[in-house]
């Protein structure tokens, strides 16, 4: 009798485990990740995907607003003193 190879595709995964793994992969969305982790209600995979899409759209919208707001650069005039003597007086 030889041991059978395990096919990972045939192994069922608990849905809550899948949700937890996906949430842990949200490294760039730290605030959103923490919010999802501390939810008292368990999320279904479908519910998590919906929330991720909403969050992604919100972040795209925020990014567009950031691009549209271009800070104006203040023009700075640098005055250089004219230290060449003109007669007995020096200009400053």
C-alpha positions in Angstrom: 0.0 0.0 0.0 1.5 3.3 -1.0 0.5 6.6 0.5 -1.7 8.7 -1.7 -0.6 12.2 -2.7 -2.7 15.0 -1.3 -4.2 17.2 -4.0 -4.5 20.7 -2.5 -7.4 21.4 -4.8 -9.4 18.6 -3.3 -9.0 19.8 0.3 -11.8 22.0 1.5 -10.9 25.1 3.4 -13.0 26.7 6.1 -14.5 30.0 4.8 -13.6 31.9 7.9 -10.0 30.7 7.5 -10.0 32.0 3.9 -11.4 35.4 5.1 -8.7 35.6 7.8 -5.9 34.9 5.3 -7.2 37.5 2.8 -7.5 40.1 5.6 -3.9 39.4 6.6 -2.7 40.1 3.1 -4.0 43.7 3.2 -0.7 45.1 4.2 -1.2 48.4 2.4 -4.6 49.0 3.9 -3.6 48.9 7.6 -6.6 50.9 8.9 -9.1 48.9 6.9 -7.3 45.7 7.9 -7.6 46.5 11.6 -11.3 47.4 11.2 -12.0 44.1 9.6 -10.1 42.1 12.2 -12.0 43.6 15.0 -15.4 43.0 13.6 -17.5 40.9 16.0 -19.7 39.5 13.3 -18.1 36.8 11.1 -17.7 37.8 7.5 -18.6 35.5 4.6 -16.2 35.4 1.7 -18.7 37.1 -0.5 -19.2 39.9 2.1 -15.4 40.4 2.4 -15.1 40.7 -1.4 -17.8 43.3 -1.5 -16.2 45.3 1.3 -12.8 45.1 -0.4 -14.3 46.4 -3.7 -16.0 49.3 -1.8 -12.7 50.2 0.0 -10.8 50.0 -3.3 -13.2 52.4 -5.0 -13.0 54.8 -2.0 -9.2 54.8 -2.1 -9.2 55.4 -5.8 -11.6 58.3 -5.3 -9.4 59.8 -2.5 -6.3 59.4 -4.7 -8.0 61.3 -7.5 -8.9 64.2 -5.1 -5.3 64.3 -3.9 -4.0 64.6 -7.5 -6.5 67.4 -8.2 -5.3 69.4 -5.3 -1.9 70.7 -6.4 -0.3 72.9 -3.8 0.9 76.2 -5.2 4.5 76.9 -4.8 5.1 80.3 -3.2 7.4 82.4 -5.3 10.3 83.6 -3.2 12.3 86.6 -4.3 15.9 86.5 -3.1 17.5 89.9 -2.7 21.2 89.9 -3.1 23.0 92.8 -1.6 25.0 95.0 -4.0 28.3 95.4 -2.2 30.0 97.4 -4.9 31.0 100.8 -3.6 29.4 103.7 -5.4 31.2 106.8 -4.3 31.5 106.7 -0.5 28.2 104.8 0.0 27.5 101.0 -0.2 24.1 99.7 -1.4 22.6 97.1 0.7 
